[in-house]
Amino acid sequence: MVRFFADGEELRADTVVLTGENAQHAKVLRLKAGETVLVCDGQGTECLCEVTDAGEMKLNVLKRRESTSEAAVRVSVYMAFPKADKLEHVIQKATELGAAEIVAFPSSRCVSRPDEKSLAKKLERWQKIAASAAEQSGRGRIPSVLTVNSYREAVERAARSELPLFPYENERTVSLRAAIGPAQFHTAAIMTGPEGGFSEDEVRLAEEAGMKICSLGPRILRCETAPLCALSAVLYAAGALE
């Protein structure tokens, strides 16, 4: 079923009018009166609607409900600024998989260090990528894409989750499976490094903050592969891929 995202205030009325990009998309799809579509507020609520006027793209709300496509566990993906457009790839795929938010942060080995002006433009683009991926994958919630100013701030924020995971390529004792364990959890954080990985001091700081240092296996994963690998494993362990 075709899915659109609209402002939550607009969905409180019994009639919804698609505007802007939504209206253009609807016309490209050649929606006709009598067809049903889903309109979501991006926060987990969706409305089943019937097209009543295909010319002005007026919809009649038939039913409001909680989205059935959202994971019960809230997983945050923390990724150190990578080079080129790798973060865009991770935002898109993490959104499709079910991440609740994607947080970018600086670390000592980051080659990419966007300034405040360029970061504002990038954030706008990144949020649009998340919105597009959420719509395409049938999600009821658009993940937040944000940045923090320092590595320490990222660690302290991630460590507040119930399951704070810190995949590290030099960890040889604790596997991802062991770090996740059998316990139930409702929030999780996955923190991965840039192309050059984390420094020993950064790993030590993460451990002191309470993060679980773990391995993603015997192979070295690219910086854009590691967060998606860990995210899939966490969602599977939480039963969110059933």
Accessible surface in RSA format (square Angstrom, percent):
REM  Atomic radii and reference values for relative SASA: ProtOr
REM  Chains: A
REM  Algorithm: Lee & Richards
REM  Probe-radius: 1.40
REM  Slices: 20
REM RES _ NUM      All-atoms   Total-Side   Main-Chain    Non-polar    All polar
REM                ABS   REL    ABS   REL    ABS   REL    ABS   REL    ABS   REL
RES MET A   1   142.09  73.6  58.57  38.8  83.52 198.8  74.54  63.4  67.54  89.5
RES VAL A   2    44.74  29.4  36.31  32.9   8.43  20.3  43.09  37.4   1.64   4.5
RES ARG A   3    32.34  13.6  27.53  14.0   4.81  11.5   3.25   4.4  29.10  17.6
RES PHE A   4     0.00   0.0   0.00   0.0   0.00   0.0   0.00   0.0   0.00   0.0
RES PHE A   5    27.44  13.7  17.74  11.0   9.69  25.2  17.99  10.9   9.45  27.1
RES ALA A   6    16.47  15.1   2.74   4.2  13.73  31.2  13.03  18.3   3.44   9.1
RES ASP A   7    82.03  57.5  67.26  66.9  14.76  34.9  27.39  64.5  54.64  54.5
RES GLY A   8    30.18  37.2   0.00   N/A  30.18  37.2  19.76  54.2  10.42  23.3
RES GLU A   9   111.96  64.3  99.33  75.1  12.64  30.1  52.40 101.3  59.56  48.6
RES GLU A  10    83.31  47.8  71.55  54.1  11.76  28.0  40.94  79.2  42.37  34.6
RES LEU A  11     7.88   4.4   7.12   5.1   0.75   1.9   7.19   5.0   0.69   1.8
RES ARG A  12   179.11  75.2 153.07  78.0  26.04  62.0  56.70  77.5 122.41  74.2
RES ALA A  13    53.52  49.2  42.81  66.1  10.70  24.3  52.80  74.4   0.71   1.9
RES ASP A  14   102.13  71.5  97.18  96.7   4.95  11.7  27.70  65.2  74.42  74.2
RES THR A  15    71.11  50.6  59.68  60.5  11.43  27.2  33.43  44.9  37.68  57.0
RES VAL A  16     2.56   1.7   0.52   0.5   2.05   4.9   2.56   2.2   0.00   0.0
RES VAL A  17    65.37  43.0  54.80  49.6  10.58  25.5  54.80  47.6  10.58  28.7
RES LEU A  18     6.28   3.5   1.08   0.8   5.20  13.1   2.42   1.7   3.87  10.4
RES THR A  19    88.88  63.2  79.82  80.9   9.06  21.6  56.50  75.9  32.38  49.0
RES GLY A  20    49.88  61.5   0.00   N/A  49.88  61.5  39.41 108.1  10.47  23.5
RES GLU A  21   140.99  80.9 133.22 100.8   7.78  18.5  54.01 104.5  86.99  71.0
RES ASN A  22    31.21  21.5  29.67  28.7   1.53   3.7   1.18   2.8  30.03  29.0
RES ALA A  23    15.40  14.2  15.40  23.8   0.00   0.0  15.40  21.7   0.00   0.0
RES GLN A  24   118.58  66.3 116.20  84.9   2.38   5.7  38.48  81.9  80.10  60.8
RES HIS A  25    67.33  36.8  62.35  43.3   4.97  12.7  46.20  47.6  21.13  24.6
RES ALA A  26     0.00   0.0   0.00   0.0   0.00   0.0   0.00   0.0   0.00   0.0
RES LYS A  27   121.21  59.1 107.69  66.1  13.52  32.2  57.00  51.3  64.21  68.4
RES VAL A  28   117.10  77.1  94.07  85.2  23.03  55.5 101.64  88.3  15.46  41.9
RES LEU A  29    74.39  41.4  49.79  35.6  24.61  61.9  53.66  37.7  20.74  55.8
RES ARG A  30   192.66  80.9 180.58  92.1  12.09  28.8  61.16  83.6 131.51  79.7
RES LEU A  31    11.77   6.6   5.95   4.3   5.82  14.6   6.02   4.2   5.75  15.5
RES LYS A  32   142.41  69.5 141.88  87.1   0.53   1.3  84.87  76.4  57.53  61.3
RES ALA A  33    67.87  62.4  42.70  65.9  25.17  57.3  43.01  60.6  24.86  65.9
RES GLY A  34    45.29  55.9   0.00   N/A  45.29  55.9  23.74  65.2  21.55  48.3
RES GLU A  35    72.76  41.8  66.36  50.2   6.39  15.2  34.99  67.7  37.77  30.8
RES THR A  36    58.79  41.8  45.27  45.9  13.52  32.2  25.88  34.8  32.92  49.8
RES VAL A  37     0.26   0.2   0.26   0.2   0.00   0.0   0.26   0.2   0.00   0.0
RES LEU A  38     9.57   5.3   9.57   6.8   0.00   0.0   9.57   6.7   0.00   0.0
RES VAL A  39     0.00   0.0   0.00   0.0   0.00   0.0   0.00   0.0   0.00   0.0
RES CYS A  40     0.00   0.0   0.00   0.0   0.00   0.0   0.00   0.0   0.00   0.0
RES ASP A  41    34.01  23.8  20.83  20.7  13.18  31.2   2.37   5.6  31.64  31.6
RES GLY A  42     2.84   3.5   0.00   N/A   2.84   3.5   2.84   7.8   0.00   0.0
RES GLN A  43   118.92  66.5 108.29  79.1  10.63  25.3  41.43  88.2  77.49  58.8
RES GLY A  44     3.71   4.6   0.00   N/A   3.71   4.6   2.79   7.7   0.92   2.1
RES THR A  45    41.28  29.4  41.28  41.9   0.00   0.0  23.66  31.8  17.63  26.6
RES GLU A  46     4.12   2.4   4.12   3.1   0.00   0.0   0.00   0.0   4.12   3.4
RES CYS A  47     0.58   0.4   0.58   0.7   0.00   0.0   0.00   0.0   0.58   0.6
RES LEU A  48    36.09  20.1  36.09  25.8   0.00   0.0  36.09  25.3   0.00   0.0
RES CYS A  49     0.00   0.0   0.00   0.0   0.00   0.0   0.00   0.0   0.00   0.0
RES GLU A  50    58.04  33.3  58.04  43.9   0.00   0.0   4.42   8.5  53.63  43.8
RES VAL A  51     1.15   0.8   0.00   0.0   1.15   2.8   0.00   0.0   1.15   3.1
RES THR A  52    75.22  53.5  48.05  48.7  27.18  64.8  45.10  60.6  30.12  45.5
RES ASP A  53    52.91  37.1  48.77  48.5   4.14   9.8  14.52  34.2  38.39  38.3
RES ALA A  54    32.52  29.9  24.28  37.5   8.24  18.7  24.29  34.2   8.24  21.8
RES GLY A  55    57.16  70.5   0.00   N/A  57.16  70.5  39.58 108.6  17.58  39.4
RES GLU A  56   104.95  60.3  92.48  70.0  12.47  29.7  40.72  78.8  64.23  52.4
RES MET A  57     5.96   3.1   5.96   3.9   0.00   0.0   5.96   5.1   0.00   0.0
RES LYS A  58    78.39  38.2  78.39  48.1   0.00   0.0  26.69  24.0  51.70  55.1
RES LEU A  59     0.04   0.0   0.00   0.0   0.04   0.1   0.04   0.0   0.00   0.0
RES ASN A  60    55.24  38.1  55.14  53.3   0.11   0.3   7.18  17.3  48.06  46.5
RES VAL A  61    18.79  12.4   2.39   2.2  16.40  39.5   2.39   2.1  16.40  44.5
RES LEU A  62    88.19  49.1  52.80  37.8  35.39  89.0  56.48  39.7  31.70  85.3
RES LYS A  63   116.60  56.9 110.29  67.7   6.31  15.0  64.82  58.3  51.78  55.2
RES ARG A  64   105.32  44.2  79.78  40.7  25.54  60.8  47.73  65.2  57.60  34.9
RES ARG A  65    82.60  34.7  71.34  36.4  11.26  26.8  33.95  46.4  48.64  29.5
RES GLU A  66   123.17  70.7 114.42  86.6   8.75  20.8  63.47 122.8  59.70  48.7
RES SER A  67    16.71  14.1   0.99   1.3  15.72  36.2   0.70   1.5  16.01  22.4
RES THR A  68   128.79  91.6  93.23  94.5  35.57  84.8  72.32  97.1  56.48  85.4
RES SER A  69    57.89  48.9  25.91  34.6  31.98  73.7  36.15  77.0  21.74  30.5
RES GLU A  70    45.76  26.3  22.66  17.1  23.10  55.0  18.85  36.5  26.91  22.0
RES ALA A  71    32.16  29.6   5.17   8.0  26.99  61.4  11.29  15.9  20.87  55.3
RES ALA A  72   101.14  93.0  65.53 101.1  35.61  81.0  77.31 108.9  23.83  63.1
RES VAL A  73     6.95   4.6   2.80   2.5   4.15  10.0   3.63   3.2   3.32   9.0
RES ARG A  74   113.04  47.5 109.04  55.6   4.00   9.5  45.87  62.7  67.18  40.7
RES VAL A  75     0.08   0.1   0.00   0.0   0.08   0.2   0.00   0.0   0.08   0.2
RES SER A  76    10.69   9.0  10.69  14.3   0.00   0.0   1.62   3.4   9.07  12.7
RES VAL A  77     0.22   0.1   0.22   0.2   0.00   0.0   0.22   0.2   0.00   0.0
RES TYR A  78     4.30   2.0   4.30   2.4   0.00   0.0   0.19   0.1   4.11   5.1
RES MET A  79     0.00   0.0   0.00   0.0   0.00   0.0   0.00   0.0   0.00   0.0
RES ALA A  80     0.00   0.0   0.00   0.0   0.00   0.0   0.00   0.0   0.00   0.0
RES PHE A  81    12.75   6.4  12.69   7.9   0.06   0.2  12.69   7.7   0.06   0.2
RES PRO A  82     6.53   4.8   2.44   2.2   4.08  14.8   2.53   2.1   4.00  24.9
RES LYS A  83    89.41  43.6  88.39  54.2   1.02   2.4  35.33  31.8  54.08  57.6
RES ALA A  84    95.72  88.0  42.90  66.2  52.82 120.2  64.50  90.8  31.22  82.7
RES ASP A  85    93.25  65.3  87.24  86.8   6.01  14.2  23.41  55.1  69.84  69.7
RES LYS A  86    45.14  22.0  43.22  26.5   1.92   4.6  30.23  27.2  14.90  15.9
RES LEU A  87     5.69   3.2   5.69   4.1   0.00   0.0   5.69   4.0   0.00   0.0
RES GLU A  88    36.80  21.1  35.47  26.8   1.32   3.1   8.41  16.3  28.39  23.2
RES HIS A  89    81.34  44.5  74.37  51.7   6.97  17.8  50.02  51.5  31.32  36.4
RES VAL A  90     0.00   0.0   0.00   0.0   0.00   0.0   0.00   0.0   0.00   0.0
RES ILE A  91     0.00   0.0   0.00   0.0   0.00   0.0   0.00   0.0   0.00   0.0
RES GLN A  92    69.96  39.1  69.96  51.1   0.00   0.0   2.58   5.5  67.39  51.1
RES LYS A  93    67.79  33.1  67.41  41.4   0.38   0.9  33.44  30.1  34.36  36.6
RES ALA A  94     0.00   0.0   0.00   0.0   0.00   0.0   0.00   0.0   0.00   0.0
RES THR A  95     0.00   0.0   0.00   0.0   0.00   0.0   0.00   0.0   0.00   0.0
RES GLU A  96    64.75  37.2  44.53  33.7  20.22  48.1  10.82  20.9  53.93  44.0
RES LEU A  97    62.20  34.6  47.44  33.9  14.76  37.1  50.23  35.3  11.97  32.2
RES GLY A  98    12.04  14.8   0.00   N/A  12.04  14.8   8.29  22.7   3.75   8.4
RES ALA A  99     0.00   0.0   0.00   0.0   0.00   0.0   0.00   0.0   0.00   0.0
RES ALA A 100    10.05   9.2   6.63  10.2   3.42   7.8   6.75   9.5   3.30   8.7
RES GLU A 101     9.85   5.7   9.85   7.4   0.00   0.0   0.00   0.0   9.85   8.0
RES ILE A 102     0.59   0.3   0.57   0.4   0.03   0.1   0.57   0.4   0.03   0.1
RES VAL A 103     0.00   0.0   0.00   0.0   0.00   0.0   0.00   0.0   0.00   0.0
RES ALA A 104     0.79   0.7   0.66   1.0   0.13   0.3   0.66   0.9   0.13   0.3
RES PHE A 105     0.00   0.0   0.00   0.0   0.00   0.0   0.00   0.0   0.00   0.0
RES PRO A 106    26.71  19.5  26.06  23.8   0.64   2.3  26.26  21.7   0.45   2.8
RES SER A 107     4.78   4.0   0.01   0.0   4.77  11.0   4.77  10.2   0.01   0.0
RES SER A 108    71.45  60.4  40.06  53.5  31.39  72.3  47.28 100.7  24.17  33.9
RES ARG A 109   111.65  46.9  97.33  49.6  14.32  34.1  34.67  47.4  76.97  46.6
RES CYS A 110     8.65   6.5   0.00   0.0   8.65  20.3   0.01   0.0   8.64   9.3
RES VAL A 111   104.56  68.8  79.29  71.8  25.26  60.9  84.65  73.6  19.90  54.0
RES SER A 112    33.58  28.4  25.04  33.4   8.54  19.7  15.09  32.1  18.49  25.9
RES ARG A 113   139.14  58.4 107.43  54.8  31.71  75.5  60.30  82.4  78.84  47.8
RES PRO A 114    30.21  22.0   3.64   3.3  26.58  96.6  13.31  11.0  16.91 105.1
RES ASP A 115    91.77  64.3  80.19  79.8  11.57  27.4  44.18 104.0  47.58  47.5
RES GLU A 116   155.80  89.4 144.06 109.0  11.74  28.0  60.29 116.6  95.51  78.0
RES LYS A 117   157.83  77.0 146.80  90.1  11.04  26.3  96.60  86.9  61.24  65.2
RES SER A 118    37.65  31.8  34.63  46.2   3.02   7.0  34.64  73.8   3.01   4.2
RES LEU A 119    30.99  17.3  30.99  22.2   0.00   0.0  30.99  21.8   0.00   0.0
RES ALA A 120    62.05  57.0  49.85  76.9  12.20  27.8  54.69  77.0   7.36  19.5
RES LYS A 121   139.99  68.3 132.52  81.3   7.47  17.8  86.66  78.0  53.33  56.8
RES LYS A 122    82.82  40.4  81.38  49.9   1.44   3.4  33.15  29.8  49.67  52.9
RES LEU A 123    49.04  27.3  46.93  33.6   2.11   5.3  47.14  33.1   1.90   5.1
RES GLU A 124   109.53  62.9 100.30  75.9   9.23  22.0  41.07  79.4  68.47  55.9
RES ARG A 125   131.42  55.2 128.56  65.5   2.86   6.8  44.44  60.7  86.98  52.7
RES TRP A 126    13.47   5.4  13.47   6.5   0.00   0.0   9.00   4.8   4.47   7.2
RES GLN A 127    61.91  34.6  61.78  45.1   0.13   0.3  45.28  96.4  16.63  12.6
RES LYS A 128   128.86  62.9 122.12  74.9   6.74  16.0  79.95  72.0  48.91  52.1
RES ILE A 129    28.08  16.0  24.05  17.9   4.03   9.7  27.29  19.7   0.79   2.2
RES ALA A 130     0.00   0.0   0.00   0.0   0.00   0.0   0.00   0.0   0.00   0.0
RES ALA A 131    30.87  28.4  29.97  46.3   0.89   2.0  30.27  42.6   0.60   1.6
RES SER A 132    72.20  61.0  63.75  85.1   8.46  19.5  32.44  69.1  39.77  55.7
RES ALA A 133     5.03   4.6   0.26   0.4   4.77  10.8   4.60   6.5   0.42   1.1
RES ALA A 134     0.00   0.0   0.00   0.0   0.00   0.0   0.00   0.0   0.00   0.0
RES GLU A 135    47.97  27.5  40.55  30.7   7.42  17.7  10.62  20.5  37.35  30.5
RES GLN A 136   133.26  74.5 101.93  74.5  31.33  74.6  60.45 128.7  72.81  55.2
RES SER A 137    42.51  35.9   9.11  12.2  33.40  76.9  17.48  37.2  25.03  35.1
RES GLY A 138    20.80  25.6   0.00   N/A  20.80  25.6  18.41  50.5   2.39   5.4
RES ARG A 139     9.02   3.8   9.02   4.6   0.00   0.0   6.75   9.2   2.27   1.4
RES GLY A 140     0.00   0.0   0.00   N/A   0.00   0.0   0.00   0.0   0.00   0.0
RES ARG A 141    76.87  32.3  76.87  39.2   0.00   0.0  11.90  16.3  64.97  39.4
RES ILE A 142    39.08  22.2  30.66  22.8   8.41  20.3  30.66  22.1   8.41  22.8
RES PRO A 143     0.56   0.4   0.00   0.0   0.56   2.0   0.54   0.4   0.02   0.1
RES SER A 144    56.70  47.9  53.97  72.0   2.73   6.3  17.75  37.8  38.95  54.6
RES VAL A 145    13.17   8.7   0.96   0.9  12.21  29.4   0.96   0.8  12.21  33.1
RES LEU A 146    46.14  25.7  45.33  32.4   0.81   2.0  46.14  32.4   0.00   0.0
RES THR A 147    30.85  21.9  11.62  11.8  19.23  45.8   0.40   0.5  30.45  46.0
RES VAL A 148    10.60   7.0   4.47   4.0   6.13  14.8   7.23   6.3   3.37   9.1
RES ASN A 149   137.16  94.6 112.34 108.6  24.83  59.8  30.51  73.4 106.66 103.1
RES SER A 150    45.31  38.3  43.45  58.0   1.86   4.3  36.10  76.9   9.20  12.9
RES TYR A 151    22.35  10.4  18.92  10.8   3.42   8.9  18.92  14.2   3.42   4.2
RES ARG A 152   133.68  56.1 132.07  67.3   1.61   3.8  44.27  60.5  89.42  54.2
RES GLU A 153    74.42  42.7  71.45  54.1   2.96   7.1  30.01  58.0  44.41  36.3
RES ALA A 154     0.00   0.0   0.00   0.0   0.00   0.0   0.00   0.0   0.00   0.0
RES VAL A 155     0.74   0.5   0.74   0.7   0.00   0.0   0.74   0.6   0.00   0.0
RES GLU A 156    88.51  50.8  82.67  62.5   5.83  13.9  31.59  61.1  56.92  46.5
RES ARG A 157    68.49  28.8  61.65  31.4   6.84  16.3  13.91  19.0  54.58  33.1
RES ALA A 158     0.76   0.7   0.00   0.0   0.76   1.7   0.76   1.1   0.00   0.0
RES ALA A 159    23.89  22.0   7.37  11.4  16.52  37.6   7.52  10.6  16.37  43.4
RES ARG A 160   180.46  75.8 144.10  73.5  36.36  86.6  75.61 103.3 104.85  63.5
RES SER A 161    23.32  19.7   9.53  12.7  13.79  31.8  14.76  31.4   8.56  12.0
RES GLU A 162    97.53  56.0  66.00  49.9  31.53  75.1  45.00  87.0  52.53  42.9
RES LEU A 163     5.68   3.2   5.68   4.1   0.00   0.0   5.68   4.0   0.00   0.0
RES PRO A 164     9.40   6.8   9.40   8.6   0.00   0.0   9.40   7.8   0.00   0.0
RES LEU A 165     0.00   0.0   0.00   0.0   0.00   0.0   0.00   0.0   0.00   0.0
RES PHE A 166     0.00   0.0   0.00   0.0   0.00   0.0   0.00   0.0   0.00   0.0
RES PRO A 167    10.73   7.8   3.40   3.1   7.33  26.6   4.28   3.5   6.44  40.0
RES TYR A 168    25.22  11.8  21.95  12.5   3.27   8.5  16.96  12.7   8.26  10.2
RES GLU A 169    71.04  40.8  51.12  38.7  19.92  47.4  36.63  70.9  34.41  28.1
RES ASN A 170    84.26  58.1  68.94  66.6  15.32  36.9  16.85  40.6  67.41  65.2
RES GLU A 171    31.19  17.9  27.73  21.0   3.46   8.2   2.48   4.8  28.70  23.4
RES ARG A 172   185.03  77.7 145.77  74.3  39.26  93.5  80.54 110.1 104.49  63.3
RES THR A 173   124.59  88.6  93.70  95.0  30.89  73.6  65.63  88.1  58.96  89.1
RES VAL A 174    55.75  36.7  53.60  48.5   2.15   5.2  55.75  48.4   0.00   0.0
RES SER A 175    51.88  43.8  49.61  66.2   2.27   5.2  41.97  89.4   9.91  13.9
RES LEU A 176    18.54  10.3  17.55  12.6   0.99   2.5  17.55  12.3   0.99   2.7
RES ARG A 177   205.99  86.5 193.68  98.7  12.30  29.3  75.45 103.1 130.53  79.1
RES ALA A 178    66.16  60.8  38.00  58.6  28.16  64.1  48.14  67.8  18.02  47.7
RES ALA A 179     4.73   4.3   0.10   0.2   4.62  10.5   3.85   5.4   0.88   2.3
RES ILE A 180    14.17   8.1   9.86   7.3   4.30  10.4   9.86   7.1   4.30  11.7
RES GLY A 181    31.05  38.3   0.00   N/A  31.05  38.3  17.52  48.1  13.53  30.3
RES PRO A 182   137.36 100.1 106.79  97.3  30.57 111.1 118.99  98.2  18.37 114.2
RES ALA A 183    71.26  65.5  57.47  88.7  13.79  31.4  67.04  94.4   4.22  11.2
RES GLN A 184   163.03  91.2 139.39 101.9  23.64  56.3  57.51 122.4 105.52  80.0
RES PHE A 185    24.01  12.0  12.48   7.7  11.52  30.0  12.52   7.6  11.49  32.9
RES HIS A 186   122.98  67.2 120.87  84.0   2.11   5.4  79.46  81.9  43.52  50.6
RES THR A 187    44.69  31.8  44.69  45.3   0.00   0.0  41.28  55.4   3.42   5.2
RES ALA A 188     1.48   1.4   0.00   0.0   1.48   3.4   0.00   0.0   1.48   3.9
RES ALA A 189     1.53   1.4   1.53   2.4   0.00   0.0   1.53   2.2   0.00   0.0
RES ILE A 190     0.00   0.0   0.00   0.0   0.00   0.0   0.00   0.0   0.00   0.0
RES MET A 191     0.00   0.0   0.00   0.0   0.00   0.0   0.00   0.0   0.00   0.0
RES THR A 192     3.44   2.4   3.26   3.3   0.18   0.4   3.44   4.6   0.00   0.0
RES GLY A 193    10.63  13.1   0.00   N/A  10.63  13.1   2.02   5.5   8.61  19.3
RES PRO A 194     5.26   3.8   0.00   0.0   5.26  19.1   0.00   0.0   5.26  32.7
RES GLU A 195    63.98  36.7  29.30  22.2  34.68  82.6  32.80  63.4  31.18  25.5
RES GLY A 196    43.28  53.4   0.00   N/A  43.28  53.4  31.17  85.5  12.11  27.1
RES GLY A 197     9.80  12.1   0.00   N/A   9.80  12.1   9.23  25.3   0.57   1.3
RES PHE A 198     5.11   2.6   2.69   1.7   2.42   6.3   2.69   1.6   2.42   6.9
RES SER A 199    21.94  18.5  21.94  29.3   0.00   0.0  19.02  40.5   2.92   4.1
RES GLU A 200   124.41  71.4 118.61  89.7   5.80  13.8  38.52  74.5  85.89  70.1
RES ASP A 201    98.14  68.7  92.06  91.6   6.09  14.4  29.31  69.0  68.84  68.7
RES GLU A 202    14.68   8.4  13.51  10.2   1.17   2.8  11.90  23.0   2.78   2.3
RES VAL A 203    16.32  10.7  16.32  14.8   0.00   0.0  16.32  14.2   0.00   0.0
RES ARG A 204   119.17  50.0 116.50  59.4   2.66   6.3  49.80  68.1  69.37  42.0
RES LEU A 205    37.13  20.7  35.87  25.7   1.26   3.2  36.72  25.8   0.41   1.1
RES ALA A 206     0.00   0.0   0.00   0.0   0.00   0.0   0.00   0.0   0.00   0.0
RES GLU A 207   108.00  62.0  96.96  73.4  11.04  26.3  25.87  50.0  82.14  67.1
RES GLU A 208   130.81  75.1  91.56  69.3  39.25  93.5  48.54  93.9  82.27  67.2
RES ALA A 209    39.85  36.6   8.81  13.6  31.04  70.6  20.47  28.8  19.38  51.3
RES GLY A 210    46.73  57.6   0.00   N/A  46.73  57.6  31.99  87.8  14.74  33.0
RES MET A 211     7.41   3.8   0.00   0.0   7.41  17.7   0.00   0.0   7.41   9.8
RES LYS A 212    88.24  43.0  82.51  50.6   5.73  13.6  55.51  50.0  32.72  34.9
RES ILE A 213    19.71  11.2  12.17   9.1   7.53  18.2  12.17   8.8   7.53  20.4
RES CYS A 214     0.00   0.0   0.00   0.0   0.00   0.0   0.00   0.0   0.00   0.0
RES SER A 215    18.05  15.3  16.71  22.3   1.34   3.1   7.66  16.3  10.40  14.6
RES LEU A 216    37.11  20.7  11.92   8.5  25.19  63.3  16.44  11.5  20.67  55.6
RES GLY A 217    37.28  46.0   0.00   N/A  37.28  46.0  22.10  60.7  15.18  34.0
RES PRO A 218   121.50  88.6  79.42  72.4  42.08 153.0  93.10  76.9  28.40 176.5
RES ARG A 219   169.54  71.2 159.34  81.2  10.20  24.3  74.15 101.3  95.39  57.8
RES ILE A 220   131.04  74.6 102.33  76.2  28.71  69.2 103.48  74.5  27.56  74.8
RES LEU A 221    57.11  31.8  35.32  25.3  21.79  54.8  37.35  26.2  19.76  53.2
RES ARG A 222   168.96  70.9 159.17  81.1   9.79  23.3  48.30  66.0 120.66  73.1
RES CYS A 223    12.32   9.3   1.40   1.6  10.92  25.7   6.62  16.8   5.70   6.1
RES GLU A 224    31.97  18.4  31.66  24.0   0.31   0.7  12.17  23.5  19.80  16.2
RES THR A 225    56.71  40.3  54.41  55.2   2.30   5.5  40.55  54.5  16.16  24.4
RES ALA A 226    12.72  11.7  12.72  19.6   0.00   0.0  12.72  17.9   0.00   0.0
RES PRO A 227     0.19   0.1   0.05   0.0   0.14   0.5   0.12   0.1   0.07   0.4
RES LEU A 228    25.75  14.3  24.66  17.6   1.08   2.7  24.89  17.5   0.86   2.3
RES CYS A 229    51.13  38.7  38.25  42.7  12.88  30.3  15.91  40.3  35.21  38.0
RES ALA A 230     0.00   0.0   0.00   0.0   0.00   0.0   0.00   0.0   0.00   0.0
RES LEU A 231     0.02   0.0   0.02   0.0   0.00   0.0   0.02   0.0   0.00   0.0
RES SER A 232    36.30  30.7  35.36  47.2   0.94   2.2  25.24  53.7  11.07  15.5
RES ALA A 233    32.60  30.0  22.39  34.6  10.21  23.2  30.30  42.7   2.30   6.1
RES VAL A 234     0.00   0.0   0.00   0.0   0.00   0.0   0.00   0.0   0.00   0.0
RES LEU A 235     0.48   0.3   0.48   0.3   0.00   0.0   0.48   0.3   0.00   0.0
RES TYR A 236   163.87  76.5 155.44  88.4   8.44  22.0 106.83  80.3  57.04  70.3
RES ALA A 237    54.58  50.2  17.07  26.3  37.51  85.3  25.06  35.3  29.52  78.2
RES ALA A 238    39.28  36.1   3.90   6.0  35.38  80.5  12.52  17.6  26.76  70.9
RES GLY A 239    30.40  37.5   0.00   N/A  30.40  37.5  14.27  39.1  16.13  36.1
RES ALA A 240    35.07  32.2   2.01   3.1  33.05  75.2  11.98  16.9  23.09  61.2
RES LEU A 241    88.84  49.5  54.30  38.8  34.53  86.8  59.96  42.1  28.88  77.7
RES GLU A 242   192.22 110.4 118.09  89.3  74.13 176.5  81.69 158.0 110.53  90.2
END  Absolute sums over single chains surface
CHAIN  1 A    12590.1       9968.5       2621.6       6400.0       6190.1
END  Absolute sums over all chains
TOTAL         12590.1       9968.5       2621.6       6400.0       6190.1
